[in-house]
Amino acid sequence: MSADQSTEGQVESSEETHTEGKADRAVAEFDDGLIDLLAWILDTETRARIYVFLRQNSYSTSEEVAEGTGLYPSTVREALAELTDDETVERRKRKSSGAGNNPYEYVAIAPSDLVRRTTSQVQTQLNAVFNLDRRLGTDGTDETEPVTITVREE
C-alpha cells in the first residue's frame, strides 16, 4: 500500500467519524427510547432526528438542519420533502430584505398533533386486527370497532 492510499483511507475514515460524531451529539441529550419511538412513528431514525432538531430550532433551513444533525444535506432535503408531504413539517419561504434566493425554512408540528395522528392510525390498525376473523369469514358476527384511543391534553 502506498503512502497516498494510506492517507486517503485515513481522510475518508476521519470524515465518516466527524459526521457520525455530529449526528450523535445532536441526539445525545435525548433518551434512546424516545428516538426509537419517534423513529417508529416517523418511519426512520433520520426523520426522527430531523423532527427533534426542528422542535428545538424552529424555522431552520435544510442547510441548518444538516449542520445541526450531522446528516448529509441530500438526506436532509429528501427527508424534509417527505415530512412536508406527510404534514409533519411545515415549510415557508424565509423572508429576506435583500435580493437573491430566499430558502425554505421548516418547523415541526407540535408533539400533541403528532400523537393524535398516530393514535388514530394505531386505533384503525388495532380494530382491523380485532375484526380479522370476521373479515376472513370465520366468524358470523357483525364487524365492530371496540378499540378507542383518546388523547387528552392537560
C-alpha positions as a LaTeX table, in Angstrom:
\begin{tabular}{lrrr}
\hline
Residue & $x$ (\AA) & $y$ (\AA) & $z$ (\AA) \\
\hline
Met1 & 0.00 & 0.00 & 0.00 \\
Ser2 & 1.39 & 3.38 & $-0.93$ \\
Ala3 & 1.54 & 6.32 & 1.45 \\
Asp4 & $-1.08$ & 8.10 & $-0.70$ \\
Gln5 & $-3.54$ & 5.21 & $-0.37$ \\
Ser6 & $-3.00$ & 5.05 & 3.39 \\
Thr7 & $-3.57$ & 8.81 & 3.79 \\
Glu8 & $-6.66$ & 8.66 & 1.56 \\
Gly9 & $-8.18$ & 5.92 & 3.73 \\
Gln10 & $-7.47$ & 7.93 & 6.88 \\
Val11 & $-9.17$ & 11.01 & 5.40 \\
Glu12 & $-12.30$ & 9.03 & 4.48 \\
Ser13 & $-12.40$ & 7.41 & 7.91 \\
Ser14 & $-11.89$ & 10.78 & 9.61 \\
Glu15 & $-14.76$ & 12.33 & 7.59 \\
Glu16 & $-17.10$ & 9.45 & 8.49 \\
Thr17 & $-16.21$ & 9.73 & 12.17 \\
His18 & $-16.71$ & 13.50 & 12.10 \\
Thr19 & $-20.17$ & 13.19 & 10.50 \\
Glu20 & $-21.22$ & 10.39 & 12.87 \\
Gly21 & $-19.95$ & 12.40 & 15.85 \\
Lys22 & $-22.06$ & 15.42 & 14.89 \\
Ala23 & $-25.15$ & 13.26 & 14.49 \\
Asp24 & $-24.55$ & 11.57 & 17.84 \\
Arg25 & $-24.18$ & 14.94 & 19.59 \\
Ala26 & $-27.43$ & 16.16 & 18.04 \\
Val27 & $-29.42$ & 13.49 & 19.89 \\
Ala28 & $-27.14$ & 12.93 & 22.87 \\
Glu29 & $-29.43$ & 14.72 & 25.31 \\
Phe30 & $-32.42$ & 12.58 & 24.34 \\
Asp31 & $-33.24$ & 9.17 & 25.67 \\
Asp32 & $-32.57$ & 6.48 & 23.06 \\
Gly33 & $-36.04$ & 5.09 & 23.75 \\
Leu34 & $-37.62$ & 8.39 & 22.73 \\
Ile35 & $-35.66$ & 8.47 & 19.47 \\
Asp36 & $-36.64$ & 4.83 & 18.83 \\
Leu37 & $-40.30$ & 5.67 & 19.46 \\
Leu38 & $-40.16$ & 8.69 & 17.17 \\
Ala39 & $-38.41$ & 6.56 & 14.54 \\
Trp40 & $-41.30$ & 4.08 & 14.77 \\
Ile41 & $-43.86$ & 6.88 & 14.44 \\
Leu42 & $-42.00$ & 8.75 & 11.69 \\
Asp43 & $-40.68$ & 5.65 & 9.86 \\
Thr44 & $-36.93$ & 6.30 & 10.16 \\
Glu45 & $-34.32$ & 7.48 & 12.65 \\
Thr46 & $-33.30$ & 10.19 & 10.17 \\
Arg47 & $-36.80$ & 11.64 & 10.17 \\
Ala48 & $-36.91$ & 11.37 & 13.99 \\
Arg49 & $-33.62$ & 13.29 & 14.34 \\
Ile50 & $-34.86$ & 15.99 & 11.99 \\
Tyr51 & $-38.16$ & 16.26 & 13.88 \\
Val52 & $-36.36$ & 16.67 & 17.22 \\
Phe53 & $-33.96$ & 19.23 & 15.76 \\
Leu54 & $-36.84$ & 21.27 & 14.33 \\
Arg55 & $-38.70$ & 21.19 & 17.64 \\
Gln56 & $-35.61$ & 22.77 & 19.19 \\
Asn57 & $-34.78$ & 25.05 & 16.25 \\
Ser58 & $-37.97$ & 26.16 & 14.52 \\
Tyr59 & $-37.75$ & 27.86 & 11.15 \\
Ser60 & $-34.43$ & 26.30 & 10.18 \\
Thr61 & $-33.32$ & 25.84 & 6.58 \\
Ser62 & $-32.34$ & 22.43 & 5.23 \\
Glu63 & $-28.69$ & 23.51 & 5.44 \\
Glu64 & $-29.11$ & 24.44 & 9.10 \\
Val65 & $-30.81$ & 21.10 & 9.80 \\
Ala66 & $-27.98$ & 19.22 & 8.08 \\
Glu67 & $-25.38$ & 21.18 & 10.06 \\
Gly68 & $-27.22$ & 20.71 & 13.36 \\
Thr69 & $-27.91$ & 16.99 & 12.96 \\
Gly70 & $-24.73$ & 15.95 & 11.20 \\
Leu71 & $-26.77$ & 14.31 & 8.43 \\
Tyr72 & $-25.86$ & 14.67 & 4.78 \\
Pro73 & $-27.59$ & 17.66 & 3.11 \\
Ser74 & $-29.13$ & 15.48 & 0.38 \\
Thr75 & $-30.51$ & 13.11 & 3.03 \\
Val76 & $-31.99$ & 16.05 & 4.94 \\
Arg77 & $-33.60$ & 17.55 & 1.82 \\
Glu78 & $-35.19$ & 14.21 & 0.91 \\
Ala79 & $-36.48$ & 13.60 & 4.45 \\
Leu80 & $-37.81$ & 17.17 & 4.74 \\
Ala81 & $-39.74$ & 16.71 & 1.48 \\
Glu82 & $-41.30$ & 13.50 & 2.87 \\
Leu83 & $-42.07$ & 15.11 & 6.24 \\
Thr84 & $-43.66$ & 18.06 & 4.46 \\
Asp85 & $-45.77$ & 15.74 & 2.28 \\
Asp86 & $-46.86$ & 13.89 & 5.45 \\
Glu87 & $-47.72$ & 17.24 & 7.07 \\
Thr88 & $-45.36$ & 16.52 & 9.96 \\
Val89 & $-43.29$ & 19.56 & 9.00 \\
Glu90 & $-44.47$ & 22.86 & 7.55 \\
Arg91 & $-42.35$ & 24.97 & 5.27 \\
Arg92 & $-42.36$ & 28.57 & 4.16 \\
Lys93 & $-40.05$ & 30.91 & 2.30 \\
Arg94 & $-37.65$ & 32.75 & 4.58 \\
Lys95 & $-38.26$ & 36.47 & 4.39 \\
Ser96 & $-35.24$ & 38.48 & 3.41 \\
Ser97 & $-34.85$ & 42.18 & 2.74 \\
Gly98 & $-32.02$ & 41.61 & 0.28 \\
Ala99 & $-32.11$ & 40.39 & $-3.28$ \\
Gly100 & $-31.41$ & 36.77 & $-4.06$ \\
Asn101 & $-32.71$ & 33.36 & $-3.24$ \\
Asn102 & $-34.89$ & 33.03 & $-0.16$ \\
Pro103 & $-34.57$ & 29.44 & 1.06 \\
Tyr104 & $-37.36$ & 27.44 & 2.63 \\
Glu105 & $-37.44$ & 27.23 & 6.40 \\
Tyr106 & $-39.10$ & 24.41 & 8.29 \\
Val107 & $-40.99$ & 23.95 & 11.54 \\
Ala108 & $-42.22$ & 20.64 & 13.01 \\
Ile109 & $-45.81$ & 20.18 & 14.17 \\
Ala110 & $-46.47$ & 20.02 & 17.90 \\
Pro111 & $-45.91$ & 16.66 & 19.59 \\
Ser112 & $-49.59$ & 16.62 & 20.65 \\
Asp113 & $-50.63$ & 16.81 & 16.97 \\
Leu114 & $-48.20$ & 14.03 & 16.11 \\
Val115 & $-49.62$ & 11.86 & 18.91 \\
Arg116 & $-53.23$ & 12.49 & 17.80 \\
Arg117 & $-52.44$ & 11.49 & 14.23 \\
Thr118 & $-50.52$ & 8.42 & 15.36 \\
Thr119 & $-53.19$ & 7.22 & 17.78 \\
Ser120 & $-55.80$ & 7.48 & 15.03 \\
Gln121 & $-53.67$ & 5.26 & 12.77 \\
Val122 & $-52.97$ & 2.77 & 15.59 \\
Gln123 & $-56.66$ & 2.63 & 16.52 \\
Thr124 & $-57.61$ & 1.79 & 12.92 \\
Gln125 & $-54.95$ & $-0.92$ & 12.73 \\
Leu126 & $-55.94$ & $-2.47$ & 16.07 \\
Asn127 & $-59.59$ & $-2.60$ & 15.02 \\
Ala128 & $-58.62$ & $-4.29$ & 11.76 \\
Val129 & $-56.75$ & $-6.97$ & 13.74 \\
Phe130 & $-59.62$ & $-7.32$ & 16.21 \\
Asn131 & $-62.03$ & $-7.97$ & 13.33 \\
Leu132 & $-59.71$ & $-10.33$ & 11.43 \\
Asp133 & $-61.89$ & $-13.42$ & 11.91 \\
Arg134 & $-64.92$ & $-11.53$ & 10.65 \\
Arg135 & $-63.00$ & $-10.33$ & 7.60 \\
Leu136 & $-61.81$ & $-13.86$ & 6.89 \\
Gly137 & $-65.38$ & $-15.12$ & 7.13 \\
Thr138 & $-64.68$ & $-17.46$ & 10.06 \\
Asp139 & $-66.91$ & $-15.51$ & 12.46 \\
Gly140 & $-70.51$ & $-14.70$ & 11.63 \\
Thr141 & $-70.95$ & $-11.69$ & 13.92 \\
Asp142 & $-71.04$ & $-8.09$ & 12.75 \\
Glu143 & $-67.84$ & $-6.09$ & 12.48 \\
Thr144 & $-67.29$ & $-3.78$ & 15.41 \\
Glu145 & $-64.69$ & $-1.25$ & 16.42 \\
Pro146 & $-64.04$ & $-1.95$ & 20.11 \\
Val147 & $-60.73$ & $-0.14$ & 20.33 \\
Thr148 & $-60.91$ & 3.58 & 21.03 \\
Ile149 & $-57.85$ & 5.64 & 21.87 \\
Thr150 & $-58.43$ & 9.06 & 23.40 \\
Val151 & $-55.75$ & 11.71 & 23.76 \\
Arg152 & $-56.33$ & 14.39 & 26.35 \\
Glu153 & $-54.23$ & 17.50 & 26.77 \\
Glu154 & $-53.68$ & 18.66 & 30.30 \\
\hline
\end{tabular}
